[in-house]
Amino acid sequence: MLWWNIFRQRNITPLLKKLNRSGLGLSLVPIVVLIVVGTLAYAYFEGWSVSDSLYATIITITTVGYGDLSPQTAGGRIFAIFFTLGAIGLASYAISTLAATVIRWEQDRVHRHVQEQRMSTIASLNDHIIVCGGSAISRKAMFFFQRDKQPFILVEQDEEKLRRALLYLDIDYLTKKFGHYQDITQAVDVTEDEQLSLEELTERVDVPYLMADPTDDSTLIAAGIDRAKGVVAALDSDERNLFAVVSARALATQMDNPKLRILALVYDDKNGPKLQIAGADQLIFPEKGSGMQVQSWMMNPLMGDFWMEVSFKAEAAYDLQQFAISDFPDWAGQTISHLRDHNQVVVLAVWRDGVFNYSPAAHQVVLKDDALIAFAPKMDRI
């Protein structure tokens, strides 16, 4: 038959498998059985034609009941009573299953679309930072990366940590949660924000991420380590940070990215040398940093306030920065005083031949291979 040939030519096996996995296939089987049974029963008890029996069966199952056909025999009416009760229940179940399946398919389609967009964004990243781990420290680091428009990608295996990290990159949430901490009467309820799902946060926060093991080579490759500027190993233990550093350094060597800069958090001082041997360029000791901050605010409160002003307030016009003269070729050959007077760049130190020259003289000339540590307008204002 023609319809059977078309049916065979169209490979519907994947569709049938998908229907079976979704549970929709199982719910359709009883409906088909009901239609067959109802059609045969009405034809037997009432003597109707097959088309009339099928018509009566369908309007019974769908509870339409036009009234043009109704059982007249005792056997037909008894059958109709029990058939209607069973048909309505099974039909309702099938319809609800169908609706749930369609909704799930649509959600899967949207999820795939969002994932494809995210992977496309990741593939376009260049000269970016790979942040391994959604710890409290990495959340703050990403806040400043975001503020300074430095591209980065977050890699975190735990969904809750990933969700929490993305939440702390939502400026609206941060404003509501911390914007009025000095006046509790102006506090804003953030419960709804903190209950957002990962998918909902992805729509609000435009930050590329991978929910995968950051110590795995394939994950770092997917994060674009061959094009990355640096890696931040900020996982929850020195052991995991060590694995991340080893993988990152080995891949950077294999994929011809020798300039990759690796920073690693160290929770136990004795593990610092191991991380350096593994390939970390810089170690971050959270406890030491906090201790220095406490000492600064206790002994030099104005300096602490000054650092807070320029480092944490987004509206601050100036910041302590590092400049490579190769990125600013017009500065080569200029004096320290010229940079101060014409570019508002107050040079604190000059890095030359592997040595810092602190407080350089006003007449000192800047060379093309120098690097400067300076207090200057933020990059977007220079």
Secondary structure, 3 states (H helix, E strand, C coil): CHHHHHHHHCCCHHHHHHHHHHCHHHHHHHHHHHHHHHHHHHHHHHCCCHHHHHHHHHHHHCCCCCCCCCCCCHHHHHHHHHHHHHHHHHHHHHHHHHHHHHHHHHHHHHHHHHHHHHHHHHHHCCCCEEEECCCHHHHHHHHHHHHCCCCEEEECCCHHHHHHHHHCCCHHHHHHHHCCCCCHHHCCCCHHHHCCCHHHHHHHCCCCEECCCCCCHHHHHHCCCCCCCEEEECCCCHHHHHHHHHHHHHHHHHCCCCCCEEEEECCCHHHHHHHHHHCCCEEECHHHHHHHHHHHHHHCHHHHHHHHHHHHCCCCCEEEEEEEHHHCHHHCCCEHHHHHHHHCCEEEEEEECCEEEECCCCCCECCCCCEEEEEEECHHHC
